[in-house]
């Protein structure tokens, strides 16, 4: 859901900064650029395509049946490009905020940011199940005829596959960044 994807992209940026706290505390620009690049590589290959797929194929669900009342993203020709710009701006802004918090000695504040965003996202998803657990178009949702997410096997398969790719990719990147930090001289 776009209302969750953008904040989560921001949170991931702060997570990358948190994982790289040892590197970032060195104050060397090469570490900043390297971790920022890794954040962008993750966002490109392990995350951004997921909301784009769901925007194109399950527009009502991806927008939580809110604000955009057309039944397809094709009614909004600028939606995907604007979404991608906002998505990547959020991911990079999250890293930059995290980097600043880490380098100014406030790693706890950085963690509060991403934990807060993840809690918000969970509350958004589970707090309004009539919107977030329903597929179909806006028209179907308004009429009370939108199917449940588990009734569409293609959706369910793609949701599971994409969450696995996202989760495993995130764990792999963060683990490697932490491992690299541990190898630095104190």
Steps between C-alpha positions, in 0.01 A plus 500: 500500500641835400411643842736242651758456222632855511544513880657153495747615232593783740530253788726274297731794437528553875557127552791509256650789695448311825667187362793714381542697822863390543584603145310828522656595834839497328384815317654396170298595191574171325296315764209740460497454124545125517211448742279747311575303181411173673176655624413601144594161357272335755217745428535442123536123482331375815226750574384761244374247246264351761270802541524571126381145425208538740417852375475368145311180582309571823453877500207505743686295758831683455325834564288351783193606301564860607536832321534356149155396390571370151513125459843495336827689525467579129254773598792675670788515249740670744430273797783247448775753414402728790478201733850387400648846553339526844598141583869550422506846659361341818753216495790742458361749751470216751864413454610862527300549821636174640854594404463835672354346815775237511785746444365740764488221759126433500463141379202444733309784331572334165359171626192676635440639150501166320323307775233771509453478124474121512242524779305761301507269197369205700227719649406624152474148361329326790297797622284527190461149371192586297730701272837332533377141481276563198599490136294610201436840360383808681152444351489143633623612839238778518228248411623261769592237241880518514648153552723413795873487419524126566235428235737597216774238463715719271491786749575271792790334316651835400453640850682204656777495238555875518506502882755218496722680249465824696564344842786274397660782301471744790646248746788422262590866440479595868700195607776579251515865605522405869767239423704756309474742794627237742814457287596866535775600739360649821 
